[in-house]
Amino acid sequence: MADPRTPPEVDRVAASRRAVAARRERAALKRDVAMRVITPQDLLRRAQRDPAAPAGAMRITEFLTAIPAIGEGKRDRILAMLGISPVKRLGGLGVRQRVALRRFLDERWPEPAPRADRSRLLVLAGPTAVGKGTVAEQVQARHPEILLSVSATTRPPRPGERHGEHYFFVDDAEFDRLVADGALLEHATVHNAYRYGTPRAPIDAALAEGRTVLLEIDLQGARQVRVAEPSAVLVFLLPPSWDELVSRLSGRATEDAEERARRLKTARVELAAQSEFDYRVVNDDVARAAEAVAALAR
């Protein structure tokens, strides 16, 4: 006769599966913090909203060592300084501990503060394969009053791409002429391969007419625009997770394995620059991300 105090086998199997799924989700969250897809503050907020969720169940020791540049020795010194026990879980921190941890994170890894002013020049950037082009096209389709800037590039057209609609496809000599004439608002070499640049004249004309202009460019270009046009609003597009970014890049089938590896390495560097931007938008749903970007227009 079965012991009534022993849970049925089916219950034990289900509990084991839930435990494995929770561990995997915590591991994914730690990767997201390590790769800077989410900020430590993002993860802390998730833990506070639902202490029973995988984020809330994460130990404070796991949380801190997931942050780049924090090893075990530094982790222990931080915990001692903040007065937090190493056995604590994120969702179980007291009010004083949460405030102290949040202050520590904000001092060392500040998040972008919303701008009081707005500009009609929006710059959308983000890591490779995050879906910048798709989101920008959705903004244009849903908000035709917003002009989507067309970039010039020295790379050859991909199947389905049309000159003047998707890009201005030019050779190196023509690109050199545009640079020499000051006809580009920004320009850069992307992935150590081809050059991209944003023609200035169409943007100036649209802004003079009172239209909003959206630039979908890379990180280097966004930094140049910030210098050339300090009033521009910079928006950083984030993937829902690091694993999703890897999946999207692998699923594009437009690069070989070596190129994908190089682009992922570049993506890690690009993600680390998100604090330079005014706003962050997560591309977990294209339509929702497009509306979030469009809403930042004045």
N, C-alpha and C positions, 0 to 999 in steps of 0.2 A: 504494500500500500504506500502510495506516495506521501511524503511528508508535506502537510498543508502549509508549512512555513517556507517551503522551497518553491520559488516561482516556476511556472511551467516553462518547458524548453523554448517554446515560441516566444515567450516574454524575454528570456535571457538573450536569445538571438537578436530580437528587435532592439533591446537595450545596447547590445554590443555594436550593432550597426549605427545607432544614433551616436554612440561615443566615438566611433571611427569617423563619422561625418563631421562631428564637432571638432575633432583634432585636425582634420583636413582643412576646415574653414579657418581655424585659428592659424594654421601654417600659411594659408593663402593671405590672411590679413597681415601676418608678419612680413611676407614677401612684398606686399603692397607698401608697407612702411619702409622697408629696406630699399626698394626701388623708387621710393618717393612718389608713388602713384597717389597715395593719400598721406596727409600730414599726421604726425603723432597726435595732434589735437583732434583731427577727424576721428581717429580710433578711440580716443578718450571720450568724445561725445557719444559715439555709438554705445560704448560700455555704460555710460550714464543713462542713456535712454532705455536700455534693456539689459539689466545686470545678469539675466539668465541666458542671454545670447552668447555665442562663442566669443565675441569681443569682451563682454563682461566677465566671462569665465577665464580670460587670459590672466596668468600671473604677472605681477608687476615686473618681475625679473625678466620674463620673456618679452614683455613690452619694451623695456628699456634697451635690451641687447638687440632688438630688431632695428633700433634707430642707428643709422650710419654713424660711425666714429665712437660708439659706446661699447666697450668690451666689459668683461666681467668685473675687472678691478674698478673701472670708472663707475660701473653700475652700482657696486656696493657702496662707494663713496657718496653717490647721489642719494641713495636710499637713506644712508645715515644722516646726510645733510637735511633731507626732507622729513625725517622722522617717520618713515614708512617701513613696516615689517616686510621682509622678503617673501613671506608666505601670503601676503595680501593679493587679492585678485582685483582687476580694474573696476569691476562692478561693485566691489565691496569696500571701496575707499570711503572714509569719512569725509565730511564737508571740509574740515581743515586740511586734510591730506589732498583732496581734489584741488582746492584752491592753490596750495603750495606747488603741486605738480604742474598745474596749468601755468602758473606764473613762471616756473622754471622753463617750461617748453616755449612760452611766448618770448622770453628773453633771449633764448638761443636760436630758435627757429621761428621767427615771427611770420604770421600769415598776412596776406595782403589786406589792407584796410580799404573799405569802400570809398570811392572818390566822391567829393561833394560836387565837383563839376563834371560835365559831360561834354563830349565832342561828337560831331557828325562823322568823324573818321574813326572807324572801328578796325582793329587789327586782330585777326584770329590766327593763332599759332598753336603748336603742340608737337608732341613726338611723332615720329614716323608711324604710319598705319593707324593713327587714332581716328581717322575719318574726317579730317579738316575739309577736304574737297566736297564730300557728300553733305556735310552740315552746311557749308557755304551755299551749295546748290539749292538746298531746301530753304534757306533764308531767302534766296533770290526768287524761288518759285512762290513762296508764301507771301513775300513782301516785295513786289516788283518796284516799289518806290525806292528800295535800297539798291544802289548800284554795286554789283560785284566786279571788282577790278580784275582785269585780264593781265596776267603776267607775261613777260617775254622770257623765253628760255632757249638754250642752245641744244637741249636734248631733242631727239627725234620724236615725232608723234607716236602715241600708242594707238592701237586699233580703236576706231570710233572717234578719236579726237580731231577737231577741226580748227584750222588756223583762224585766229581772230575771235573765236568763240571760247575755246578752252584755254588756249595759249596763243601768243604770237611766236611762232617758231622761226628763229633767226640763226644765222651762222655766227661764228666767232667774230668775224670782221664787223658785221652789223652790230653785234653786242658791244664791241669796243667803241664803235662810233656813238652809240647811245650813252655810254659811260662818259666819253670825252665831251659830249655836248651837254652834260648835266641833265639829260632827259629822263633819268631814272630816280625815283624817290629813294629807292634802296636796291641793292643788288648783292648777290653772294654766290659762292660756289657751294653746292649742296652735295653731301655724301662724297666729297672729293671727286666729283664727276662732272656734272653739267652746271652751267651758270643760270641763275634766275634773277629777274629784276622787275620792278613795278614802274611802268611808264607814268610820268608825273602829269602830263597834260590832261588826260581824261579825268583824273582825280580833281585837279584844280578847277576844271570846268564844271564838274558835278557839284562840288562844294559851293562854287559861286552861284549856282542855281538853287541852292538851299537843300540839295539832296544829301542823304546819308550814303557814305561809301564804305564798303566792307573789303578789306584786304585779307586774303588767305595766303599767308606766307610762312617761311620757316623762322626759327629762332634768331638767326643772324639778322635777317631782314627786319624782324620786329624791334630788335635793339637799335638798328639804324633809324627806323621811323621814330622811335622814342626820342632820339637825339635831334632829328630833323624837324619833327612836329611834336613837341612835348605835350600838347593838349590831346593827342590821340589816345583813345581808350584801348588798352591792350587786354585781350581775352585769351586765356590759356585753356585749351581743350584737353581734357583728361580722359583716359580710358576707364571703364568701370573697375578694372583690376589689371595687374601685371599679366596674369595668365591669359586674360582676354586679349591684351595687346599682342602677346606672342601668337595666340591663335589667329588673330586677324592678319598678322603679317605672314604667317605660314600659309593661310588660306588664299592669299592674293595670287600666288603662283606667277608673279611677275619678276621674281628674283631667285637666283640659285641659292644653295645653302650657305655659301660663303658670304654672299651679299646680305642675306637675312641676318646672319650672325653679326655682321658689321653694323647693320642698321639697328639691331637691338642694343648693341654697345652704345651707339649714338643716342638711342632713346633714353638710356639711363642718364646720360649727361643732360639731355634736354629736359627731362622731368625734374632734375635738380634746380632748374632755372625758373620754376613756376612762381616763386616768391617775387620775381621781378615784375610780374603782371598785376594789373588792377583787379581782374576778376578771374575766377576759375569756373568752368562749366564741364560737367561730366557727360560724356557721350554714351550714356547707357541706352538711350532711345533717340534716334536721329531727329524726329519731329520735335520732341521735347527740348533737345539741345539747341535746335535751330530757333525755337521760340525764345529760349533763354538768352541767346546771343542777340536776337533782334530787339529784345526788351531793353538792352543796354544802350540803344540808340537814343539820342535826345529827341 
